Amino acid sequence: MTTTITTPYGFSSTATDVAQGIDLAGRRAIVTGASSGLGTETARVLAGTGAAVTLAVRDVAAGERVATEIAEATGNRDLRVARLDLADPESIADFTTAWRGPLHILVNNAGVMACPEQYTEQGWERQFATNHLGHFALTTGLHAALAADGAARVVAVRSSGHQLSPIVWDDIHFAFRPYDPWLAYGQSKTANVLFAVEATRRWADDNITANAVMPGAVYTNLQRHTDGGRGSGSVPAELIKTVGQGAATAVLVATSPLLEGIGGRYFADCNDAEVLDRRGAPLLGVARYAVDPAGARRLWTLSEGMLAAGPGH
């Protein structure tokens, strides 16, 4: 039976709180989507632990501004900004090919939410392409660097939105069913959790662990396509987190000694989440289909095939 992981932290804990006493000097981290919101806060706190942090961003100028601010706030000048467009396989390939040396922490934070119907040139639905396939290609492309560390951690910043939809295997890209931005978002988030499950299994011999984390309800640029983030139902005011609180679970999973060797899990409010067979309390729990090992293996194989096939598939 799997042991539930509990920590001293919870809903109100901040990223700064959970990083107290953590020393990552000599370690290297990548944070995607680090030019705003949760990504910026995650990068700032990791830099504060002494880690060398790469901000992987679409807007390099914005990333440079953030890097300067982080350096001034933390005193850590070991910061790098690199362009990364998760919807563009060539951009991802450029990023992974350019990487040199080991990688200790990869925080897959970037994403899009409930955007209008859009497709990449490959014919992939944009939310699935960005939130899942982009990070899949990035992480697998960095596998050798992660393996070189000997105890690397991958953090998938996900959402309770995964409860909106499982993977619809026969029509992932809405070729036949009417496009629904929230269902598309939901299945992309389910895919992120499944990825963590299978990456941990496949890469166990490399001592690479991957976990999914739910930041909570935090209003950032992610909600730009929604009614203030309330398009799928309003969140009670008492459940809204600050950016610092929202980044806490990702930073905890990326750095805490309590999580050493732990992978394939879903964390919320800095603790292991309950596996659900029906929708539960808002923002808590992980749907059983999102941590299903068979589904995780199926998605991995499907993702490899889609990336190999290229345009039109």
Secondary structure, 3 states (H helix, E strand, C coil): CCCCCCCCCCCCCCHHHHCCCCCCCCCEEEEECCCCHHHHHHHHHHHHCCCEEEEEECCHHHHHHHHHHHHHHHCCCCEEEEECCCCCHHHHHHHHHHCCCCCCEEEECCCCCCCCCCECCCCCEHHHHHHHHHHHHHHHHCHHHHHHHCCCEEEEECCHHHHHCCCCHHHCCCCCCCCCHHHHHHHHHHHHHHHHHHHHHHCHHHCCEEEEEECCECCCHHHHHCCCCCCCCCCCHHHECCHHHHCHHHHHHHHCHHHCCCCCCEEECCEECCEECCCCCCCCCEEHHHHCHHHHHHHHHHHHHHHHHCCCC
